[in-house]
């Protein structure tokens, strides 16, 4: 039986065959960390200025040499100033650094207050009891650091007595001056009188 003649395949064709057989075309090179920090093997500069783990300046060197230094400390190479010339890198415990960053971000988010515009509506004939209830609501909004929109709507014949409604609105605003400043004085907007109050800075 005659031996089959050898088949010569070009390198490019061989790679295509291997890719199809073993799924190599689906393999992806790992990208940089999702937080976009330049750390360890993702620090790729011809020259960097290296800072030691205790803040001491080690000197200028290639990023590969800097990575070697970080490995000697059994720590990570982190680029703290990629736009500097040369880029500045520091030897740190990156896991600890990320933990502290996330902890600070959580604290900042927890302490962050989003100022809202709350609304209190009055009527020209509002009674004393209802006025006090509305005032308590407004005080609560202001103490929580929110702005308050005070509105008074006039219906039908009430439009003929806007002056009386203005007096009621002014009295209500005056009762809040311990807690608020007038951000926008009362002004007429069609059937409404509207004023906006902001909380006094503590």
Residue pairs with C-beta under 8 A, 6 or more apart in sequence:
9 17
18 24
19 25
32 38
32 42
33 39
33 42
35 98
37 78
37 79
37 94
37 98
38 78
38 79
38 82
39 76
39 77
39 78
39 79
39 94
40 67
40 70
40 76
40 77
40 94
41 67
43 63
43 66
43 67
43 77
43 78
43 79
43 87
43 89
44 63
45 62
45 63
45 79
45 86
45 87
46 62
46 63
47 60
47 61
47 62
47 63
47 86
48 60
48 61
48 62
48 63
48 66
48 79
48 86
48 87
48 88
48 89
49 57
49 59
49 60
49 84
49 86
49 87
49 88
49 89
50 57
50 58
50 59
50 60
50 61
50 66
50 69
50 89
50 90
50 91
51 57
51 58
51 80
51 88
51 89
51 90
51 91
52 58
52 90
52 91
53 73
53 75
53 90
53 91
53 92
58 69
60 86
61 69
63 77
63 89
66 77
66 89
67 77
69 77
69 91
70 76
70 77
70 91
73 91
75 91
75 92
75 93
75 94
76 91
76 92
76 93
76 94
76 95
77 89
77 90
77 91
78 89
78 90
78 91
78 92
78 94
78 97
79 87
79 88
79 89
80 88
80 89
80 90
81 87
81 88
113 145
115 145
115 146
115 147
116 146
116 147
117 146
117 147
117 148
117 149
117 196
118 138
118 141
118 146
118 147
118 148
118 149
119 148
119 149
119 150
119 151
120 134
120 137
120 138
120 141
120 148
120 149
120 150
120 151
121 134
121 151
121 152
121 153
122 131
122 134
122 150
122 151
122 152
122 168
122 169
122 172
123 152
123 153
124 152
124 154
124 158
124 161
124 164
124 165
124 168
126 134
126 168
131 168
131 172
134 172
135 172
135 175
135 176
138 148
138 150
138 176
138 179
138 180
138 197
139 176
139 179
141 147
141 148
142 148
142 176
142 179
142 180
142 197
142 199
142 200
143 179
143 199
145 199
146 199
147 183
147 196
147 197
147 198
147 199
148 176
148 180
148 196
148 197
148 198
149 194
149 195
149 196
149 197
150 169
150 172
150 173
150 186
150 194
150 195
150 196
150 197
151 192
151 193
151 194
152 165
152 168
152 169
152 192
152 193
152 194
153 191
153 192
154 161
154 162
154 165
154 191
154 192
154 193
155 191
158 165
159 191
162 188
162 193
165 193
166 186
166 193
169 186
169 193
169 195
170 186
173 180
173 182
173 186
173 195
173 197
176 197
178 200
179 199
179 200
180 197
180 198
180 199
180 200
181 197
181 198
181 199
181 200
182 195
182 196
182 197
183 196
183 197
183 198
184 194
184 195
184 196
185 195
186 193
186 194
186 195
187 193
187 194
187 195
